Amino acid sequence: MTTRAGFAALIGEPNAGKSTLLNRMVGAKVSIVTHKVQTTRARIRGVCMAGESQIVFVDTPGLFRPRRRLDRAMVAAAWGGAADADVIVLLIEAHRGLTEGARAIVEALTERVPDGTPVALAINKIDKVKAETLLALTKELNDAYPFAKTFLISAERGHGVEDLREWLAGEMPEGPWLYPEDQIADLPMRMIAAEITREKLTLRLHEELPYQLTVETEAWEDRKDGSTRIDQLIYVARDGHKGIVLGKGGETIKGISTAARAELAEFLGRPVHLFLQVKVRPNWLEEAERYGEMGLDFRDGD
């Protein structure tokens, strides 16, 4: 039996569907999915078994024009994930087409992708456009870059995902598997738990605030009765933000806690007691330790 194992990096603009595709490939929720852009901060790895191949997905933060230190660290992490991979998959949204941002990524591929690394094109959300639009977009993109293969997919509905998975399985280098067969992600559980809570915050809060906060799992206790106690800290940059996160009479934080606890219990397969605390740290966006907790390199933001 010849086993194969390697890394596949998913790159694209924010909101192109990378996290949805990763979760679909792995068959479980390892990357948080929200309608807000720039949600994925760390390079989350999901592990997918396809026959004798193990595909380790690197879900990179969306590529965009960085404005702040956190943005710059995220973009550096995204290109770093692509450079280290055996195969790269560029996701483009069918209905948005070749936007200015997508064009910049395609141009950067020539400079940033090591020679010999195959890059596949996956046009996502194909159910949103007509066939002739898809054909024209496929031609335009393949004229702009020599993609190894093009896939037309809907990550949300699963169309075309199996073909992409099979192709990736065949592209993985021969070698032993990198993770145990039943492992789906290499992020520590504490980090996945923090990401789940952050997703609920992102869904409940509006505008800029989600980018001004972060969640850390402070304590984790597996109890004798089969349940787990999780204590988490939500760091915000201003006093005003704390009030928004708590909500009137603590209503907002209660709703967030309930939603996060339910999902954590489902993910872990056991009852969960979740305790959330909100702390104001005006400079958390400038603290190296916070970046480390997110799996990012603080120095990449310089």
Buried (B, 14 or more C-beta within 10 A) or exposed (E): EEEBBBBBBBBBBBBBBBBBBBBBBBEBBBBBBBEBBBBBBBBBBBBBBBEBBBBBBBBBBBBBEBEEBBBBBBBBBBBBBBEEBBBBBBBBBBEBBBEEBBBEBBEBBEEBBEEEBBBBBBBBBBEEBEEEBBEBBBEEBEEBBEBBBBBBBBBBEEBBBEEBBEBBBEBBEEEEBBBEEEBBBBBEBBBBBBBBBBBBBBBBBEEEBBBBBBBBBEEBEEEEEEBBBBBBBBBBBEEEBBEBBBBEEEEBBEEBBEBBBBBBBEBBEBBBBBEBEBEEBEEBBBBEEBBEBBBBBBEBBE
